[in-house]
């Protein structure tokens, strides 16, 4: 199989990464090369193989829901791309 | 006493404990050398001023019971450091200052170490040559215009160039062991679950592990002892009794069964690497180990499996970079446009490529054909190792299929770049510990490494085998300091 330009554009939409036509064409070539390499897996019959979902085979632990960090609100908001002392600011969402 | 910066961690800690050197003297020596070594481009962010202050503080009230007493250490810029910029080599985190500390770096500071700075790496640890970093190439101290390997390329170069006594890197598919091999240094990827992933910028969560990168095997055992710990903050951290790796380090490997997998002989592998492997085998025999031929039949499927699993996990992990709460933002007319422009301008080409692969293999209609298939093959790869380890105690292979290559040589061909990790990727997929030690040189005098792979949680055994081999190999790096300017 091969990945066409339309598919590349669709994936970029899903991934929320805008790309222009030139980049999309370049990506199409790269992705096809990579998938050609990945297709090798189809040589193997895996009908009776259980998928490996966790290498560590641990069960998730429960813990008490406790507040452990001090008030770091200001420090966290300092990393915000658009400054505002109380909120994260984004472009208007509701018209 | 030899020059401060060329001393091993073991020597430096002994000299501090015997009061022959102060933390201040050591810290200053590494900073002075870094100032003259800017050409290597190992630092993304330095912490020199604070490091000097902290070293003075240590000297005024030293605690010699600590395992890293007043030792300055630079770390890969993938570990979040509280109050010190952490970029993951990406434009999208260019101005990110964490409000928390990763567990493994906290373990360093709790044992007396001092942060020297943050080391360059491939963007989000995606790369095998450090060329995908937003902050530029790193030069391999072994030779000019040579890549230092990746993704922990700043780390491997910093250790080889004597800019930090030891460092920690992360390894998702070979990112500690391959750069160690390219720079003539030692790098260990621990068993999955040995070192906490808390506070490490996530790439592929089922594969990522932090590990030590050092000048020699003893230092490696000392550093692993500090960074490996059970951590409540990482749900995949495993609670087991860890060894005192440095105390239990031994060259006695008599009777150990070492497996040699025939599938690790790949097409076009240089003769030098075949020879290096043969030498390693004969040294292991000299040490009293028993050599056993084994088979890991699914080896050839490891890379294709990895290039489904790792990008799938990455595309999900990197969804958080949306320009809203931290990091780079590109303005847009509406929220969606802001996300799309932020991610388009904030990520580099390789990262975008992998997000796209991951998004595709997880997308509706393709999940079974790719992601589920890969997880099944991952099971087969793990089973290969389970079977092998019923017959042997450890496995010996080359670390990489080639020595370091020139900057720019492989950047236009992603697949040829991916092939670098052919011997290291299977170990991550199976969650096993693996170590690369310098074992010889090729015709250009570039270092080559051998890899020792162990059973889960059997780091002590692979350290001991490496310690014994290191002694027989007696590798000398002979780095000429070509980059230094006064």
Interface residues (C-beta under 8 A of the other chain):
Chain A: X3 X7 X8 X11 X12 X14 X15 X16 X17 X18 X19 X27 X30 X31 X33 X34 X37 X38 X39 X40 X41 X42 X43 X44 X46 X49 X50 X51 X52 X53 X54 X55 X56 X58 X60 X61 X63 X69 X72 X75 X76 X78 X79 X80 X81 X82 X88 X90 X91 X92 X93
Chain B: X95 X96 X97 X99 X100 X192 X193 X206 X232 X235 X236 X238 X298 X300 X301 X303 X304 X305 X307 X308 X315 X322 X323 X324 X325 X326 X327 X328 X329 X331 X332 X333 X334 X335 X336 X337 X338 X339 X340 X341 X343 X344 X347 X352 X353 X355 X356 X357 X359 X360 X363 X370 X372 X373 X374 X375 X376 X377 X378 X379 X380 X382 X413 X414 X415 X418 X429 X430 X431
